[in-house]
């Protein structure tokens, strides 16, 4: 299976977006824990 540059770029964007969402979610979770 050969990946085209467009496919690689799409996967990269999805991975970066996923990691960013998890990171922000973790930060928000701990911030809420400290407030309550």
MDTraj code that builds the backbone (N, CA, C; nanometers):
import mdtraj as md
import numpy as np

residues = "UNK UNK UNK UNK UNK UNK UNK UNK UNK UNK UNK UNK UNK UNK UNK UNK UNK UNK UNK UNK UNK UNK UNK UNK UNK UNK UNK UNK UNK UNK UNK UNK UNK UNK UNK UNK".split()
xyz = np.array([
    [0.0853, -0.1198, 0.0000],
    [0.0000, 0.0000, 0.0000],
    [0.0890, 0.1251, 0.0000],
    [0.0739, 0.2044, -0.1038],
    [0.1547, 0.3255, -0.1155],
    [0.0736, 0.4470, -0.0718],
    [0.1319, 0.5267, 0.0172],
    [0.0627, 0.6466, 0.0648],
    [0.1050, 0.7673, -0.0168],
    [0.0065, 0.8407, -0.0633],
    [0.0374, 0.9618, -0.1393],
    [0.0668, 1.0748, -0.0411],
    [0.1370, 1.1776, -0.0855],
    [0.1671, 1.2922, 0.0031],
    [0.0418, 1.3512, 0.0657],
    [-0.0672, 1.3551, -0.0113],
    [-0.1925, 1.4105, 0.0421],
    [-0.2440, 1.3247, 0.1572],
    [-0.2347, 1.1928, 0.1407],
    [-0.2811, 1.1027, 0.2460],
    [-0.1967, 1.1185, 0.3711],
    [-0.0658, 1.1285, 0.3530],
    [0.0248, 1.1462, 0.4667],
    [-0.0067, 1.2766, 0.5392],
    [-0.0323, 1.3826, 0.4630],
    [-0.0637, 1.5124, 0.5227],
    [-0.1944, 1.5032, 0.6015],
    [-0.2935, 1.4344, 0.5454],
    [-0.4230, 1.4209, 0.6120],
    [-0.4069, 1.3455, 0.7437],
    [-0.3321, 1.2350, 0.7399],
    [-0.3090, 1.1565, 0.8608],
    [-0.2354, 1.2404, 0.9650],
    [-0.1368, 1.3175, 0.9203],
    [-0.0599, 1.4010, 1.0124],
    [-0.1507, 1.5022, 1.0813],
    [-0.2402, 1.5635, 1.0047],
    [-0.3329, 1.6625, 1.0616],
    [-0.4253, 1.5962, 1.1633],
    [-0.4753, 1.4770, 1.1304],
    [-0.5646, 1.4066, 1.2217],
    [-0.4920, 1.3706, 1.3510],
    [-0.3687, 1.3220, 1.3383],
    [-0.2915, 1.2827, 1.4568],
    [-0.2623, 1.4040, 1.5444],
    [-0.2183, 1.5136, 1.4818],
    [-0.1877, 1.6358, 1.5575],
    [-0.3138, 1.6877, 1.6262],
    [-0.4251, 1.6867, 1.5548],
    [-0.5510, 1.7334, 1.6122],
    [-0.5938, 1.6468, 1.7296],
    [-0.5757, 1.5140, 1.7145],
    [-0.6139, 1.4217, 1.8212],
    [-0.5288, 1.4442, 1.9455],
    [-0.3976, 1.4543, 1.9250],
    [-0.3059, 1.4755, 2.0378],
    [-0.3362, 1.6081, 2.1072],
    [-0.3648, 1.7116, 2.0274],
    [-0.3959, 1.8429, 2.0846],
    [-0.5246, 1.8363, 2.1670],
    [-0.6254, 1.7672, 2.1146],
    [-0.7527, 1.7555, 2.1851],
    [-0.7337, 1.6814, 2.3171],
    [-0.6565, 1.5730, 2.3145],
    [-0.6320, 1.4961, 2.4371],
    [-0.5556, 1.5812, 2.5379],
    [-0.4568, 1.6560, 2.4894],
    [-0.3775, 1.7414, 2.5780],
    [-0.4634, 1.8486, 2.6433],
    [-0.5459, 1.9147, 2.5628],
    [-0.6322, 2.0205, 2.6173],
    [-0.7346, 1.9610, 2.7133],
    [-0.7870, 1.8437, 2.6798],
    [-0.8845, 1.7781, 2.7657],
    [-0.8238, 1.7433, 2.9007],
    [-0.6995, 1.6951, 2.8978],
    [-0.6306, 1.6594, 3.0225],
    [-0.6074, 1.7829, 3.1081],
    [-0.5626, 1.8914, 3.0455],
    [-0.5379, 2.0164, 3.1181],
    [-0.6680, 2.0686, 3.1784],
    [-0.7756, 2.0664, 3.0997],
    [-0.9047, 2.1154, 3.1482],
    [-0.9540, 2.0289, 3.2639],
    [-0.9314, 1.8971, 3.2541],
    [-0.9760, 1.8065, 3.3600],
    [-0.9070, 1.8390, 3.4921],
    [-0.7740, 1.8526, 3.4877],
    [-0.7002, 1.8821, 3.6105],
    [-0.7344, 2.0208, 3.6628],
    [-0.7599, 2.1163, 3.5742],
    [-0.7965, 2.2513, 3.6170],
    [-0.9297, 2.2463, 3.6920],
    [-1.0238, 2.1664, 3.6410],
    [-1.1536, 2.1548, 3.7067],
    [-1.1400, 2.0842, 3.8412],
    [-1.0533, 1.9847, 3.8482],
    [-1.0327, 1.9129, 3.9738],
    [-0.9803, 2.0073, 4.0816],
    [-0.8923, 2.0982, 4.0446],
    [-0.8349, 2.1913, 4.1415],
    [-0.9398, 2.2931, 4.1876],
    [-1.0308, 2.3319, 4.0988],
    [-1.1315, 2.4321, 4.1343],
    [-1.2337, 2.3751, 4.2321],
    [-1.2634, 2.2463, 4.2196],
    [-1.3611, 2.1880, 4.3105],
    [-1.2883, 2.1016, 4.4112],
])
top = md.Topology()
chain = top.add_chain()
for i, resn in enumerate(residues, 1):
    res = top.add_residue(resn, chain, resSeq=i)
    for name in ("N", "CA", "C"):
        top.add_atom(name, md.element.get_by_symbol(name[0]), res)
traj = md.Trajectory(xyz[None], top)
